[in-house]
Amino acid sequence: MYNINVLDLEAGQGALLLNILSKYSDAFSLMVEGKSRAMSTSELYGGARIHYIFQSIFVKSLELDGRSYMEGVILSYCK
């Protein structure tokens, strides 16, 4: 019916997929480096956002209140 070579079609699909993945990878790299054109100045993006999450949110969740911890230890020995 149609004169389409299957090998050419599969190779074309592979090239198309590679092109899409390459563009995505380039856009992701630009975003992490803070060089993406689609970024606004009202939010943190890329590496700045990752830094904020780890330094301001994650670290605070790991901090222990030593005073309340020691009060619990002392109270457990007093019982």
Phi and psi restraints in degrees (range 20) as a CNS / XPLOR table:
assign (resid 1 and name C) (resid 2 and name N)
       (resid 2 and name CA) (resid 2 and name C) 1.0 -104.0 20.0 2
assign (resid 2 and name N) (resid 2 and name CA)
       (resid 2 and name C) (resid 3 and name N) 1.0 144.7 20.0 2
assign (resid 2 and name C) (resid 3 and name N)
       (resid 3 and name CA) (resid 3 and name C) 1.0 -94.7 20.0 2
assign (resid 3 and name N) (resid 3 and name CA)
       (resid 3 and name C) (resid 4 and name N) 1.0 73.5 20.0 2
assign (resid 3 and name C) (resid 4 and name N)
       (resid 4 and name CA) (resid 4 and name C) 1.0 -115.1 20.0 2
assign (resid 4 and name N) (resid 4 and name CA)
       (resid 4 and name C) (resid 5 and name N) 1.0 127.8 20.0 2
assign (resid 4 and name C) (resid 5 and name N)
       (resid 5 and name CA) (resid 5 and name C) 1.0 -82.4 20.0 2
assign (resid 5 and name N) (resid 5 and name CA)
       (resid 5 and name C) (resid 6 and name N) 1.0 120.3 20.0 2
assign (resid 5 and name C) (resid 6 and name N)
       (resid 6 and name CA) (resid 6 and name C) 1.0 -62.0 20.0 2
assign (resid 6 and name N) (resid 6 and name CA)
       (resid 6 and name C) (resid 7 and name N) 1.0 -38.1 20.0 2
assign (resid 6 and name C) (resid 7 and name N)
       (resid 7 and name CA) (resid 7 and name C) 1.0 -63.8 20.0 2
assign (resid 7 and name N) (resid 7 and name CA)
       (resid 7 and name C) (resid 8 and name N) 1.0 -40.4 20.0 2
assign (resid 7 and name C) (resid 8 and name N)
       (resid 8 and name CA) (resid 8 and name C) 1.0 -64.6 20.0 2
assign (resid 8 and name N) (resid 8 and name CA)
       (resid 8 and name C) (resid 9 and name N) 1.0 -38.6 20.0 2
assign (resid 8 and name C) (resid 9 and name N)
       (resid 9 and name CA) (resid 9 and name C) 1.0 -64.9 20.0 2
assign (resid 9 and name N) (resid 9 and name CA)
       (resid 9 and name C) (resid 10 and name N) 1.0 -45.7 20.0 2
assign (resid 9 and name C) (resid 10 and name N)
       (resid 10 and name CA) (resid 10 and name C) 1.0 -65.5 20.0 2
assign (resid 10 and name N) (resid 10 and name CA)
       (resid 10 and name C) (resid 11 and name N) 1.0 -40.9 20.0 2
assign (resid 10 and name C) (resid 11 and name N)
       (resid 11 and name CA) (resid 11 and name C) 1.0 -64.9 20.0 2
assign (resid 11 and name N) (resid 11 and name CA)
       (resid 11 and name C) (resid 12 and name N) 1.0 -38.8 20.0 2
assign (resid 11 and name C) (resid 12 and name N)
       (resid 12 and name CA) (resid 12 and name C) 1.0 -65.1 20.0 2
assign (resid 12 and name N) (resid 12 and name CA)
       (resid 12 and name C) (resid 13 and name N) 1.0 -38.1 20.0 2
assign (resid 12 and name C) (resid 13 and name N)
       (resid 13 and name CA) (resid 13 and name C) 1.0 -66.6 20.0 2
assign (resid 13 and name N) (resid 13 and name CA)
       (resid 13 and name C) (resid 14 and name N) 1.0 -40.2 20.0 2
assign (resid 13 and name C) (resid 14 and name N)
       (resid 14 and name CA) (resid 14 and name C) 1.0 -63.9 20.0 2
assign (resid 14 and name N) (resid 14 and name CA)
       (resid 14 and name C) (resid 15 and name N) 1.0 -42.1 20.0 2
assign (resid 14 and name C) (resid 15 and name N)
       (resid 15 and name CA) (resid 15 and name C) 1.0 -65.8 20.0 2
assign (resid 15 and name N) (resid 15 and name CA)
       (resid 15 and name C) (resid 16 and name N) 1.0 -39.1 20.0 2
assign (resid 15 and name C) (resid 16 and name N)
       (resid 16 and name CA) (resid 16 and name C) 1.0 -64.1 20.0 2
assign (resid 16 and name N) (resid 16 and name CA)
       (resid 16 and name C) (resid 17 and name N) 1.0 -45.0 20.0 2
assign (resid 16 and name C) (resid 17 and name N)
       (resid 17 and name CA) (resid 17 and name C) 1.0 -62.3 20.0 2
assign (resid 17 and name N) (resid 17 and name CA)
       (resid 17 and name C) (resid 18 and name N) 1.0 -43.5 20.0 2
assign (resid 17 and name C) (resid 18 and name N)
       (resid 18 and name CA) (resid 18 and name C) 1.0 -61.3 20.0 2
assign (resid 18 and name N) (resid 18 and name CA)
       (resid 18 and name C) (resid 19 and name N) 1.0 -40.3 20.0 2
assign (resid 18 and name C) (resid 19 and name N)
       (resid 19 and name CA) (resid 19 and name C) 1.0 -64.1 20.0 2
assign (resid 19 and name N) (resid 19 and name CA)
       (resid 19 and name C) (resid 20 and name N) 1.0 -43.7 20.0 2
assign (resid 19 and name C) (resid 20 and name N)
       (resid 20 and name CA) (resid 20 and name C) 1.0 -63.5 20.0 2
assign (resid 20 and name N) (resid 20 and name CA)
       (resid 20 and name C) (resid 21 and name N) 1.0 -46.1 20.0 2
assign (resid 20 and name C) (resid 21 and name N)
       (resid 21 and name CA) (resid 21 and name C) 1.0 -64.6 20.0 2
assign (resid 21 and name N) (resid 21 and name CA)
       (resid 21 and name C) (resid 22 and name N) 1.0 -36.5 20.0 2
assign (resid 21 and name C) (resid 22 and name N)
       (resid 22 and name CA) (resid 22 and name C) 1.0 -65.2 20.0 2
assign (resid 22 and name N) (resid 22 and name CA)
       (resid 22 and name C) (resid 23 and name N) 1.0 -44.1 20.0 2
assign (resid 22 and name C) (resid 23 and name N)
       (resid 23 and name CA) (resid 23 and name C) 1.0 -64.0 20.0 2
assign (resid 23 and name N) (resid 23 and name CA)
       (resid 23 and name C) (resid 24 and name N) 1.0 -40.9 20.0 2
assign (resid 23 and name C) (resid 24 and name N)
       (resid 24 and name CA) (resid 24 and name C) 1.0 -62.9 20.0 2
assign (resid 24 and name N) (resid 24 and name CA)
       (resid 24 and name C) (resid 25 and name N) 1.0 -44.5 20.0 2
assign (resid 24 and name C) (resid 25 and name N)
       (resid 25 and name CA) (resid 25 and name C) 1.0 -62.0 20.0 2
assign (resid 25 and name N) (resid 25 and name CA)
       (resid 25 and name C) (resid 26 and name N) 1.0 -42.9 20.0 2
assign (resid 25 and name C) (resid 26 and name N)
       (resid 26 and name CA) (resid 26 and name C) 1.0 -63.8 20.0 2
assign (resid 26 and name N) (resid 26 and name CA)
       (resid 26 and name C) (resid 27 and name N) 1.0 -43.4 20.0 2
assign (resid 26 and name C) (resid 27 and name N)
       (resid 27 and name CA) (resid 27 and name C) 1.0 -65.2 20.0 2
assign (resid 27 and name N) (resid 27 and name CA)
       (resid 27 and name C) (resid 28 and name N) 1.0 -39.7 20.0 2
assign (resid 27 and name C) (resid 28 and name N)
       (resid 28 and name CA) (resid 28 and name C) 1.0 -65.2 20.0 2
assign (resid 28 and name N) (resid 28 and name CA)
       (resid 28 and name C) (resid 29 and name N) 1.0 -42.9 20.0 2
assign (resid 28 and name C) (resid 29 and name N)
       (resid 29 and name CA) (resid 29 and name C) 1.0 -61.5 20.0 2
assign (resid 29 and name N) (resid 29 and name CA)
       (resid 29 and name C) (resid 30 and name N) 1.0 -43.7 20.0 2
assign (resid 29 and name C) (resid 30 and name N)
       (resid 30 and name CA) (resid 30 and name C) 1.0 -62.9 20.0 2
assign (resid 30 and name N) (resid 30 and name CA)
       (resid 30 and name C) (resid 31 and name N) 1.0 -38.4 20.0 2
assign (resid 30 and name C) (resid 31 and name N)
       (resid 31 and name CA) (resid 31 and name C) 1.0 -65.4 20.0 2
assign (resid 31 and name N) (resid 31 and name CA)
       (resid 31 and name C) (resid 32 and name N) 1.0 -45.2 20.0 2
assign (resid 31 and name C) (resid 32 and name N)
       (resid 32 and name CA) (resid 32 and name C) 1.0 -65.1 20.0 2
assign (resid 32 and name N) (resid 32 and name CA)
       (resid 32 and name C) (resid 33 and name N) 1.0 -36.3 20.0 2
assign (resid 32 and name C) (resid 33 and name N)
       (resid 33 and name CA) (resid 33 and name C) 1.0 -77.5 20.0 2
assign (resid 33 and name N) (resid 33 and name CA)
       (resid 33 and name C) (resid 34 and name N) 1.0 -8.6 20.0 2
assign (resid 33 and name C) (resid 34 and name N)
       (resid 34 and name CA) (resid 34 and name C) 1.0 80.5 20.0 2
assign (resid 34 and name N) (resid 34 and name CA)
       (resid 34 and name C) (resid 35 and name N) 1.0 23.5 20.0 2
assign (resid 34 and name C) (resid 35 and name N)
       (resid 35 and name CA) (resid 35 and name C) 1.0 -112.7 20.0 2
assign (resid 35 and name N) (resid 35 and name CA)
       (resid 35 and name C) (resid 36 and name N) 1.0 9.6 20.0 2
assign (resid 35 and name C) (resid 36 and name N)
       (resid 36 and name CA) (resid 36 and name C) 1.0 -71.8 20.0 2
assign (resid 36 and name N) (resid 36 and name CA)
       (resid 36 and name C) (resid 37 and name N) 1.0 143.0 20.0 2
assign (resid 36 and name C) (resid 37 and name N)
       (resid 37 and name CA) (resid 37 and name C) 1.0 -75.6 20.0 2
assign (resid 37 and name N) (resid 37 and name CA)
       (resid 37 and name C) (resid 38 and name N) 1.0 -21.9 20.0 2
assign (resid 37 and name C) (resid 38 and name N)
       (resid 38 and name CA) (resid 38 and name C) 1.0 -87.4 20.0 2
assign (resid 38 and name N) (resid 38 and name CA)
       (resid 38 and name C) (resid 39 and name N) 1.0 13.0 20.0 2
assign (resid 38 and name C) (resid 39 and name N)
       (resid 39 and name CA) (resid 39 and name C) 1.0 -92.3 20.0 2
assign (resid 39 and name N) (resid 39 and name CA)
       (resid 39 and name C) (resid 40 and name N) 1.0 144.1 20.0 2
assign (resid 39 and name C) (resid 40 and name N)
       (resid 40 and name CA) (resid 40 and name C) 1.0 -100.7 20.0 2
assign (resid 40 and name N) (resid 40 and name CA)
       (resid 40 and name C) (resid 41 and name N) 1.0 166.9 20.0 2
assign (resid 40 and name C) (resid 41 and name N)
       (resid 41 and name CA) (resid 41 and name C) 1.0 -93.2 20.0 2
assign (resid 41 and name N) (resid 41 and name CA)
       (resid 41 and name C) (resid 42 and name N) 1.0 0.7 20.0 2
assign (resid 41 and name C) (resid 42 and name N)
       (resid 42 and name CA) (resid 42 and name C) 1.0 -92.1 20.0 2
assign (resid 42 and name N) (resid 42 and name CA)
       (resid 42 and name C) (resid 43 and name N) 1.0 -7.9 20.0 2
assign (resid 42 and name C) (resid 43 and name N)
       (resid 43 and name CA) (resid 43 and name C) 1.0 -132.9 20.0 2
assign (resid 43 and name N) (resid 43 and name CA)
       (resid 43 and name C) (resid 44 and name N) 1.0 157.6 20.0 2
assign (resid 43 and name C) (resid 44 and name N)
       (resid 44 and name CA) (resid 44 and name C) 1.0 -85.6 20.0 2
assign (resid 44 and name N) (resid 44 and name CA)
       (resid 44 and name C) (resid 45 and name N) 1.0 140.6 20.0 2
assign (resid 44 and name C) (resid 45 and name N)
       (resid 45 and name CA) (resid 45 and name C) 1.0 -132.2 20.0 2
assign (resid 45 and name N) (resid 45 and name CA)
       (resid 45 and name C) (resid 46 and name N) 1.0 159.9 20.0 2
assign (resid 45 and name C) (resid 46 and name N)
       (resid 46 and name CA) (resid 46 and name C) 1.0 61.0 20.0 2
assign (resid 46 and name N) (resid 46 and name CA)
       (resid 46 and name C) (resid 47 and name N) 1.0 -134.4 20.0 2
assign (resid 46 and name C) (resid 47 and name N)
       (resid 47 and name CA) (resid 47 and name C) 1.0 -61.7 20.0 2
assign (resid 47 and name N) (resid 47 and name CA)
       (resid 47 and name C) (resid 48 and name N) 1.0 -33.6 20.0 2
assign (resid 47 and name C) (resid 48 and name N)
       (resid 48 and name CA) (resid 48 and name C) 1.0 -65.0 20.0 2
assign (resid 48 and name N) (resid 48 and name CA)
       (resid 48 and name C) (resid 49 and name N) 1.0 -39.1 20.0 2
assign (resid 48 and name C) (resid 49 and name N)
       (resid 49 and name CA) (resid 49 and name C) 1.0 -68.1 20.0 2
assign (resid 49 and name N) (resid 49 and name CA)
       (resid 49 and name C) (resid 50 and name N) 1.0 -43.0 20.0 2
assign (resid 49 and name C) (resid 50 and name N)
       (resid 50 and name CA) (resid 50 and name C) 1.0 -61.5 20.0 2
assign (resid 50 and name N) (resid 50 and name CA)
       (resid 50 and name C) (resid 51 and name N) 1.0 -44.5 20.0 2
assign (resid 50 and name C) (resid 51 and name N)
       (resid 51 and name CA) (resid 51 and name C) 1.0 -60.5 20.0 2
assign (resid 51 and name N) (resid 51 and name CA)
       (resid 51 and name C) (resid 52 and name N) 1.0 -44.8 20.0 2
assign (resid 51 and name C) (resid 52 and name N)
       (resid 52 and name CA) (resid 52 and name C) 1.0 -60.6 20.0 2
assign (resid 52 and name N) (resid 52 and name CA)
       (resid 52 and name C) (resid 53 and name N) 1.0 -45.1 20.0 2
assign (resid 52 and name C) (resid 53 and name N)
       (resid 53 and name CA) (resid 53 and name C) 1.0 -61.1 20.0 2
assign (resid 53 and name N) (resid 53 and name CA)
       (resid 53 and name C) (resid 54 and name N) 1.0 -46.1 20.0 2
assign (resid 53 and name C) (resid 54 and name N)
       (resid 54 and name CA) (resid 54 and name C) 1.0 -73.7 20.0 2
assign (resid 54 and name N) (resid 54 and name CA)
       (resid 54 and name C) (resid 55 and name N) 1.0 -40.4 20.0 2
assign (resid 54 and name C) (resid 55 and name N)
       (resid 55 and name CA) (resid 55 and name C) 1.0 -81.5 20.0 2
assign (resid 55 and name N) (resid 55 and name CA)
       (resid 55 and name C) (resid 56 and name N) 1.0 -35.6 20.0 2
assign (resid 55 and name C) (resid 56 and name N)
       (resid 56 and name CA) (resid 56 and name C) 1.0 -99.9 20.0 2
assign (resid 56 and name N) (resid 56 and name CA)
       (resid 56 and name C) (resid 57 and name N) 1.0 -28.0 20.0 2
assign (resid 56 and name C) (resid 57 and name N)
       (resid 57 and name CA) (resid 57 and name C) 1.0 -107.5 20.0 2
assign (resid 57 and name N) (resid 57 and name CA)
       (resid 57 and name C) (resid 58 and name N) 1.0 -54.9 20.0 2
assign (resid 57 and name C) (resid 58 and name N)
       (resid 58 and name CA) (resid 58 and name C) 1.0 -65.7 20.0 2
assign (resid 58 and name N) (resid 58 and name CA)
       (resid 58 and name C) (resid 59 and name N) 1.0 -45.6 20.0 2
assign (resid 58 and name C) (resid 59 and name N)
       (resid 59 and name CA) (resid 59 and name C) 1.0 -63.2 20.0 2
assign (resid 59 and name N) (resid 59 and name CA)
       (resid 59 and name C) (resid 60 and name N) 1.0 -41.4 20.0 2
assign (resid 59 and name C) (resid 60 and name N)
       (resid 60 and name CA) (resid 60 and name C) 1.0 -63.6 20.0 2
assign (resid 60 and name N) (resid 60 and name CA)
       (resid 60 and name C) (resid 61 and name N) 1.0 -32.6 20.0 2
assign (resid 60 and name C) (resid 61 and name N)
       (resid 61 and name CA) (resid 61 and name C) 1.0 -72.6 20.0 2
assign (resid 61 and name N) (resid 61 and name CA)
       (resid 61 and name C) (resid 62 and name N) 1.0 -19.8 20.0 2
assign (resid 61 and name C) (resid 62 and name N)
       (resid 62 and name CA) (resid 62 and name C) 1.0 -89.0 20.0 2
assign (resid 62 and name N) (resid 62 and name CA)
       (resid 62 and name C) (resid 63 and name N) 1.0 -19.4 20.0 2
assign (resid 62 and name C) (resid 63 and name N)
       (resid 63 and name CA) (resid 63 and name C) 1.0 -66.8 20.0 2
assign (resid 63 and name N) (resid 63 and name CA)
       (resid 63 and name C) (resid 64 and name N) 1.0 137.2 20.0 2
assign (resid 63 and name C) (resid 64 and name N)
       (resid 64 and name CA) (resid 64 and name C) 1.0 -105.8 20.0 2
assign (resid 64 and name N) (resid 64 and name CA)
       (resid 64 and name C) (resid 65 and name N) 1.0 143.2 20.0 2
assign (resid 64 and name C) (resid 65 and name N)
       (resid 65 and name CA) (resid 65 and name C) 1.0 -84.8 20.0 2
assign (resid 65 and name N) (resid 65 and name CA)
       (resid 65 and name C) (resid 66 and name N) 1.0 101.2 20.0 2
assign (resid 65 and name C) (resid 66 and name N)
       (resid 66 and name CA) (resid 66 and name C) 1.0 -58.8 20.0 2
assign (resid 66 and name N) (resid 66 and name CA)
       (resid 66 and name C) (resid 67 and name N) 1.0 -35.3 20.0 2
assign (resid 66 and name C) (resid 67 and name N)
       (resid 67 and name CA) (resid 67 and name C) 1.0 -65.0 20.0 2
assign (resid 67 and name N) (resid 67 and name CA)
       (resid 67 and name C) (resid 68 and name N) 1.0 -48.7 20.0 2
assign (resid 67 and name C) (resid 68 and name N)
       (resid 68 and name CA) (resid 68 and name C) 1.0 -68.1 20.0 2
assign (resid 68 and name N) (resid 68 and name CA)
       (resid 68 and name C) (resid 69 and name N) 1.0 -32.7 20.0 2
assign (resid 68 and name C) (resid 69 and name N)
       (resid 69 and name CA) (resid 69 and name C) 1.0 -64.1 20.0 2
assign (resid 69 and name N) (resid 69 and name CA)
       (resid 69 and name C) (resid 70 and name N) 1.0 -47.4 20.0 2
assign (resid 69 and name C) (resid 70 and name N)
       (resid 70 and name CA) (resid 70 and name C) 1.0 -66.4 20.0 2
assign (resid 70 and name N) (resid 70 and name CA)
       (resid 70 and name C) (resid 71 and name N) 1.0 -36.1 20.0 2
assign (resid 70 and name C) (resid 71 and name N)
       (resid 71 and name CA) (resid 71 and name C) 1.0 -61.1 20.0 2
assign (resid 71 and name N) (resid 71 and name CA)
       (resid 71 and name C) (resid 72 and name N) 1.0 -40.4 20.0 2
assign (resid 71 and name C) (resid 72 and name N)
       (resid 72 and name CA) (resid 72 and name C) 1.0 -65.1 20.0 2
assign (resid 72 and name N) (resid 72 and name CA)
       (resid 72 and name C) (resid 73 and name N) 1.0 -39.4 20.0 2
assign (resid 72 and name C) (resid 73 and name N)
       (resid 73 and name CA) (resid 73 and name C) 1.0 -66.1 20.0 2
assign (resid 73 and name N) (resid 73 and name CA)
       (resid 73 and name C) (resid 74 and name N) 1.0 -45.6 20.0 2
assign (resid 73 and name C) (resid 74 and name N)
       (resid 74 and name CA) (resid 74 and name C) 1.0 -63.3 20.0 2
assign (resid 74 and name N) (resid 74 and name CA)
       (resid 74 and name C) (resid 75 and name N) 1.0 -43.7 20.0 2
assign (resid 74 and name C) (resid 75 and name N)
       (resid 75 and name CA) (resid 75 and name C) 1.0 -63.7 20.0 2
assign (resid 75 and name N) (resid 75 and name CA)
       (resid 75 and name C) (resid 76 and name N) 1.0 -35.0 20.0 2
assign (resid 75 and name C) (resid 76 and name N)
       (resid 76 and name CA) (resid 76 and name C) 1.0 -69.1 20.0 2
assign (resid 76 and name N) (resid 76 and name CA)
       (resid 76 and name C) (resid 77 and name N) 1.0 -29.9 20.0 2
assign (resid 76 and name C) (resid 77 and name N)
       (resid 77 and name CA) (resid 77 and name C) 1.0 -79.3 20.0 2
assign (resid 77 and name N) (resid 77 and name CA)
       (resid 77 and name C) (resid 78 and name N) 1.0 -25.8 20.0 2
assign (resid 77 and name C) (resid 78 and name N)
       (resid 78 and name CA) (resid 78 and name C) 1.0 -78.6 20.0 2
assign (resid 78 and name N) (resid 78 and name CA)
       (resid 78 and name C) (resid 79 and name N) 1.0 -15.7 20.0 2
